[in-house]
Amino acid sequence: MLELFGGRATVALGIDRSSEMLRLARAKLHDMTHAELRQADLYALPMADAAADVAILHHVLHFAQQPGAAVSEAARVLAPGGRLLIADFASHDREELRLRDAHTRLGFADEQMAAWFEAAGLQTVRVETLEGGELTVKLWLGRKIGASLREVKAA
C-alpha cells in the first residue's frame, strides 16, 4: 500500500508483524525517504492517539484473532475526520483456506464491518465490491467521527 499511496503522503508508516514482509517492502521502497517501516502488533500500533489522517488495513483482518479490536486500534490513531480503508474478503465458505493459508476468518459481511466501525467511532462512508477473482474483495471506507483538524471557518 505504501508503494501505491506513499507518494501522496508527507510522512508514511508501514507496519507488519513479519520481518520477512518488511524486508521485501524495504527493497521496494528504498527511494521513498519519507516512508518508515516497522515491525509492530496490529493491536498496539506504535502511534499516538489521533496521529494519522489515513489508515489502511490491507488483507490483514482475515488473519486476525480479534478483527474488531484491530479496527478499534486503527481508529484510535486516526485524527477526527481521518479515514480508515479496509480491503479484505467478503464472506465466503472456502474452509480449506484455514489450513492452507492460515486464514482465521472466512471473510466479512458488511453488517459485521459496520458494527465494528460504529463501536470504534467510525462512520461508514462507502462500501465497494470487487468481483472477478476466486474470492470477492470488499473495500470498506470509514471516517472518524468529529470535525477535521484541518477545518477552516470563514471569518
C-alpha positions as CSV (number, residue, x, y, z in Angstrom):
1,M,0.0,0.0,0.0
2,L,2.9,2.3,0.6
3,E,4.1,1.7,-2.9
4,L,0.7,2.8,-4.2
5,F,-0.2,5.6,-1.9
6,G,3.0,6.6,-0.1
7,G,3.9,9.3,-2.7
8,R,0.8,11.2,-1.7
9,A,1.8,11.4,2.0
10,T,4.1,13.8,3.8
11,V,5.0,11.0,6.2
12,A,4.1,7.4,5.7
13,L,4.4,4.4,8.1
14,G,4.1,0.8,7.1
15,I,3.6,-1.8,9.8
16,D,3.8,-5.6,9.6
17,R,4.4,-8.3,12.2
18,S,6.5,-10.3,9.7
19,S,10.2,-9.4,9.4
20,E,10.3,-11.1,6.0
21,M,7.4,-8.9,4.7
22,L,9.2,-5.8,6.0
23,R,12.4,-6.9,4.2
24,L,10.6,-7.3,0.9
25,A,8.9,-3.9,1.4
26,R,12.2,-2.2,2.2
27,A,13.6,-3.5,-1.1
28,K,10.7,-2.0,-3.0
29,L,10.6,1.3,-1.1
30,H,14.3,2.2,-0.8
31,D,13.8,5.5,-2.7
32,M,10.8,6.6,-0.6
33,T,12.6,8.7,2.0
34,H,9.5,9.9,3.9
35,A,8.3,6.3,4.5
36,E,9.2,4.3,7.5
37,L,8.6,0.5,8.0
38,R,8.3,-1.0,11.5
39,Q,7.6,-4.4,12.9
40,A,4.6,-4.0,15.2
41,D,1.5,-5.5,16.6
42,L,-1.8,-4.8,14.9
43,Y,-3.5,-4.5,18.3
44,A,-0.9,-2.0,19.7
45,L,0.1,0.4,16.9
46,P,3.3,2.4,17.7
47,M,1.5,5.8,17.2
48,A,-0.1,8.3,19.5
49,D,-3.9,8.8,19.6
50,A,-5.2,10.9,16.7
51,A,-1.8,11.0,14.9
52,A,-2.8,9.9,11.4
53,D,-5.1,11.2,8.7
54,V,-5.4,7.9,7.0
55,A,-5.0,4.2,8.0
56,I,-5.2,1.2,5.6
57,L,-5.7,-2.4,6.7
58,H,-5.0,-4.3,3.5
59,H,-5.9,-8.1,3.6
60,V,-4.9,-8.5,7.2
61,L,-8.2,-8.9,9.1
62,H,-8.9,-12.4,7.8
63,F,-5.7,-13.4,9.7
64,A,-6.7,-11.6,12.9
65,Q,-8.0,-13.4,16.0
66,Q,-9.9,-10.2,17.1
67,P,-10.6,-8.2,13.9
68,G,-12.9,-5.8,15.8
69,A,-10.1,-4.9,18.2
70,A,-7.8,-4.3,15.2
71,V,-10.4,-1.9,13.7
72,S,-10.7,-0.1,17.0
73,E,-6.9,0.2,17.3
74,A,-6.7,1.7,13.7
75,A,-9.4,4.1,14.6
76,R,-7.5,5.2,17.8
77,V,-4.6,6.5,15.8
78,L,-6.9,8.5,13.4
79,A,-7.4,12.2,13.9
80,P,-11.1,13.4,13.9
81,G,-12.2,13.3,10.3
82,G,-9.5,10.8,9.4
83,R,-10.3,7.8,7.2
84,L,-9.8,4.1,7.6
85,L,-9.8,1.9,4.4
86,I,-10.1,-1.8,4.9
87,A,-9.6,-4.1,1.9
88,D,-10.4,-7.8,2.7
89,F,-12.5,-10.7,1.6
90,A,-16.3,-10.8,1.5
91,S,-17.9,-13.6,3.5
92,H,-17.2,-17.0,1.8
93,D,-17.2,-20.7,2.6
94,R,-13.7,-21.7,1.5
95,E,-12.8,-23.7,4.6
96,E,-9.6,-25.0,3.0
97,L,-8.1,-21.5,3.4
98,R,-7.9,-22.0,7.2
99,L,-5.4,-24.9,6.8
100,R,-3.7,-23.9,3.6
101,D,-3.2,-20.2,4.2
102,A,-3.9,-19.8,8.0
103,H,-7.0,-17.7,7.5
104,T,-8.7,-17.3,10.9
105,R,-11.8,-15.7,9.3
106,L,-13.7,-16.6,6.1
107,G,-14.2,-13.0,5.1
108,F,-16.6,-10.4,6.4
109,A,-20.2,-9.3,6.0
110,D,-21.0,-5.6,5.5
111,E,-23.1,-5.7,8.7
112,Q,-20.2,-7.0,10.8
113,M,-17.8,-4.4,9.5
114,A,-20.4,-1.7,10.1
115,A,-20.8,-2.8,13.7
116,W,-17.1,-2.7,14.2
117,F,-16.9,0.7,12.6
118,E,-19.6,2.0,14.9
119,A,-18.0,0.6,18.0
120,A,-14.8,2.3,17.0
121,G,-16.3,5.7,16.5
122,L,-16.2,5.5,12.7
123,Q,-19.0,6.3,10.3
124,T,-19.2,4.0,7.2
125,V,-18.7,6.3,4.2
126,R,-18.6,3.8,1.3
127,V,-18.6,0.1,0.6
128,E,-17.3,-1.3,-2.7
129,T,-17.4,-4.9,-4.1
130,L,-14.6,-6.0,-6.4
131,E,-15.6,-9.3,-8.0
132,G,-13.8,-11.3,-10.6
133,G,-11.3,-13.5,-8.8
134,E,-11.7,-16.7,-6.8
135,L,-12.8,-14.7,-3.9
136,T,-14.7,-11.4,-3.8
137,V,-12.8,-8.5,-2.3
138,K,-14.6,-5.7,-0.4
139,L,-13.5,-2.2,0.3
140,W,-14.9,-0.6,3.4
141,L,-14.2,3.1,4.0
142,G,-14.9,4.7,7.3
143,R,-14.4,8.3,8.7
144,K,-13.6,9.0,12.3
145,I,-16.5,10.9,13.8
146,G,-15.6,14.5,14.8
147,A,-14.6,17.7,13.0
148,S,-11.5,17.5,10.9
149,L,-8.4,19.2,12.4
150,R,-7.8,21.0,9.1
151,E,-11.3,22.5,9.0
152,V,-11.2,26.3,8.3
153,K,-14.1,28.5,9.1
154,A,-14.8,31.7,7.2
155,A,-14.5,35.0,9.1
